[in-house]
């Protein structure tokens, strides 16, 4: 079955997720972001990346496009992270373009919660596989992805602006129901 062409909208109430933080002291709430979340996403992007960062203009364009969904995580009402998830018409593969956790919320389980929601969205969309690239030197992110069930599938030499290689990871989205 090929994936449907329409993506869910940010106001779809049933597309919200809740996860306990790693220490169990807080709840991580996730929802689809909208154009109104641009400032929040841009702030997290600036705080998270020094190189290969999305420009505000690019984030605005991606938020307005229907092929990329943004998940926005909050802890106690405070922005905690975002994940950009892209779909291509007719493809059974989704792709994580970016995952960033706000510095004050790192190691709380936000990344894991966002990956879980991204796998759920991928499956609901009728896709069967989720892919991403990560800097070869980013051992913290590699551990996060491996812990979430992602498998190393290859290397992309000189992928980043500075010439560093990227590792290609993928995970199954086993519940591909095509509900969305």
C-alpha positions in Angstrom: 0.0 0.0 0.0 1.4 3.4 -0.9 1.3 6.2 1.7 -1.5 8.7 1.6 -0.6 12.1 0.2 -2.1 14.2 3.0 -0.2 14.7 6.2 -1.8 15.3 9.5 -2.3 18.9 10.6 -0.8 20.5 13.8 -4.3 20.7 15.4 -5.0 17.0 15.2 -5.8 16.4 18.9 -5.3 12.7 18.8 -1.7 13.2 17.7 -0.3 14.0 21.1 2.1 11.9 23.1 3.0 11.7 26.8 6.1 10.1 28.2 7.6 10.0 31.7 11.0 11.7 31.9 13.9 9.5 32.5 13.9 10.3 36.3 10.1 9.9 36.5 9.8 13.4 38.0 8.2 15.1 35.0 6.1 14.4 31.9 7.3 15.0 28.4 4.4 16.1 26.3 4.7 16.0 22.5 2.5 17.5 19.8 2.8 18.5 16.1 4.2 22.0 15.7 2.6 24.7 13.6 3.9 27.9 11.9 3.3 29.7 15.2 6.1 27.6 16.8 8.8 29.0 14.6 10.4 31.1 17.3 10.5 28.2 19.7 12.0 25.8 17.1 14.5 28.4 16.0 15.7 29.1 19.5 16.2 25.3 20.2 18.1 25.1 16.8 20.4 28.0 17.7 21.1 26.5 21.2 21.8 23.1 19.8 23.9 23.5 16.7 27.0 25.5 15.9 27.4 24.1 12.4 25.0 22.6 9.8 22.2 24.6 11.4 18.9 25.3 9.7 18.4 29.0 9.0 15.2 30.6 10.3 14.1 31.1 6.7 14.6 27.4 6.0 12.7 26.4 9.2 9.8 28.7 8.1 9.7 27.1 4.7 9.8 23.6 6.1 7.0 24.4 8.7 4.9 25.7 5.8 5.4 22.7 3.6 3.1 19.8 3.9 5.9 17.2 3.4 7.7 17.9 6.7 6.1 17.5 10.2 7.7 19.0 13.3 7.2 17.4 16.7 7.6 19.8 19.6 8.3 18.5 23.1 7.5 20.3 26.3 8.3 19.6 30.0 6.2 21.5 32.5 5.1 23.9 29.7 8.7 24.7 28.8 10.0 23.9 25.3 12.3 20.9 25.5 13.1 19.8 22.0 11.9 19.4 18.4 12.2 16.8 15.7 11.7 17.4 11.9 10.3 14.4 10.1 10.0 14.4 6.3 7.8 12.3 4.0 8.0 11.9 0.3 5.0 11.2 -1.8 4.8 7.6 -2.9 7.7 6.5 -0.6 7.4 4.0 2.3 10.4 5.7 4.0 10.3 8.7 6.3 13.4 10.7 7.2 14.4 12.6 10.3 16.0 15.8 9.1 16.8 17.2 12.6 16.4 16.3 16.2 17.4 18.9 18.9 16.9 18.9 22.6 17.1 22.2 24.6 20.2 22.3 26.8 18.3 22.4 30.1 16.4 19.2 29.2 19.2 17.0 27.9 19.4 13.5 29.4 15.8 13.6 30.6 14.5 11.3 27.9 13.2 14.0 25.5 15.2 12.6 22.5 13.9 9.1 23.2 10.3 10.3 23.5 10.6 12.2 20.2 12.0 9.2 18.4 9.2 7.0 19.7 6.6 9.6 18.4 8.4 9.8 15.1 8.3 6.0 14.7 4.5 6.1 15.6 3.9 8.9 13.0 5.9 7.0 10.4 3.8 3.9 11.0 0.5 5.8 11.0 1.5 7.4 7.7 1.7 3.9 6.2 5.5 4.0 5.9 7.6 1.0 7.0 11.1 2.5 7.5 12.5 5.6 9.2 16.0 6.9 8.3 18.4 9.5 9.5 22.0 10.7 9.2 24.2 11.6 12.1 27.8 12.9 12.4 30.3 10.1 12.8 31.7 11.9 15.8 28.4 12.4 17.6 28.6 9.5 20.0 25.8 10.7 22.3 23.3 10.8 19.4 24.5 7.5 18.0 23.8 5.9 21.5 20.4 7.5 21.5 19.5 6.1 18.1 20.9 2.7 18.8 18.9 2.6 22.1 15.8 3.4 20.2 16.3 0.4 17.9 18.0 2.1 14.9 20.5 0.1 13.0 23.6 1.3 11.2 23.1 0.9 7.4 26.0 2.7 5.9 28.3 5.7 5.7 28.1 8.8 3.6 31.6 10.2 3.2 32.1 14.0 3.3 28.4 14.5 4.0 28.7 17.6 6.2 30.0 21.1 5.2 33.3 20.4 7.1 33.9 17.1 5.3 32.9 14.8 8.2 31.2 11.6 7.3 27.6 10.8 8.3 26.4 7.4 9.5 23.1 6.3 8.0 20.7 4.7 10.5 17.3 3.2 10.0 14.5 1.8 12.1 11.4 -0.2 11.3 8.0 1.3 11.8 6.2 -2.1 12.4 2.7 -0.8 12.8 2.3 0.7 9.3 -1.5 1.1 9.4 -1.9 3.9 6.9 -4.3 5.6 9.3 -3.3 9.1 8.3 
